[in-house]
Amino acid sequence: MAKDFIHKDIKFAKTLHSDYYIDSEKFSRIKKIFHKKWHFAIHASEFEDSNLIPLGRMGSLMNEEIVLSKTSDINPLSNVCTHRGMLLVNKKCTLPRINCPYHGRKFNLEGKFQSMPKFETVENFPTVEDNLKKFHLQEWKNILFLSKNDHENFHDFIEFLEKRIGWMDIENFSFEPSKDRSHVINANWALYVDNYLEGFHIPFVHGDLNKIIENESYKTELFSNGVLQIGYSKSKDLCFELPEESPDFGSNVAAYYFWVFPNTMFNFYPWGLSVNIVVPLNIEKTEVIYRGYVKNPHLTSEGAGGDLDKVEIEDQEVVEAVQLGLSSDSYSQGRYSPEKETGVHHFHRLLIESLK
């Protein structure tokens, strides 16, 4: 069908059909894509004050409740008790073992069953099925990723980031709780991604950011499973100090904006990293979670990453208005700017391809 096709040549292509933003059946199919992908979990610095970290958002992203435990290794475990399905850990904490708050079943920090009251006469118990399920975990520069699909190649997932910013000292970034945010917006998740993937709107929507970013030189690069946008600073005082091994050495880079299909954004600023996690809640409601990891605290209020809250609110207002517009009978598809919307076009083609 024409509505399920995006021409590979952006000059001929129509945008994603409005059904992808408002149709419940399509939303259900798209959600299944998320279940198979690698998802950002945490930066390892988050374990500095705890050994158990529940990741509630994975219920929406992977259809799994997951807790990370720290021993000599990091263990990605099911956060669901193998007795009656109770959630085990509801907040970040430090404990010698995992205890079910419902009926007292206990597990060690590797997820192995330890004990259960009043089960002395149960036959063929315990078995491996009474241990907590484990998931797949990978690490890149102390950033941890989770998947329940071992067929999803992690190196493909992270290769472009390593090539482009492998010189960054991301391993030594520190978790900054004051940068945590959770926004629920009245719009489809893909609209939030669409908006993120183009700087076309910056002069029209983000007046303060536009004073920092050089719009004419704004750059978009495509890679197999994502998009990189580079914002160049109008001032040499508000940009990265790039080493010679950087492909961008000699440029006034204010920000690197990486998006990895389908829902993760890694925003690198001179002060550090802001991660955006886009969580589809329903067809027209999305949670956007922010996590911040700091390298240079004295720069957090400067440059392109200096007022992320203001930029976020401006984006939300636009995206929610577009959701209403897409629900109108008079709109179904538009066209792309070949100069400014290559990232959006790439996202739409990846989405269509993933549904085949």
ABEGO torsion letter per residue (X at the ends): XAAABBBABAAABBBBBAAAAABAAAAAAAAAAAAABBBBABBAAAAAABABBBBAAAAAAAGBBBBBBBBABBBBBBABBAAAGBBABABBBBBABBBBAAAGBBBBAAGBBABBBGAAABBGOBBAAABBBBBBBBBBGGBBBBBABAABBAAAAAAAAAAAAAABBAAABBBBAAABBBBBBBBBAAAAAAAAABAAAAAAABAAAAAABBAAABBBBBBAABBBBBBBBABAAABBBBBAABAABGBBBABBBBBBOAABBBBBBAAEBBBBBBBBABAABBBBBBBBBBABAAAAABEAAABAAAAAAAAAAAAAAAAAAAABAABABBBBBAAAAAAAAAAAAAAAAAAX
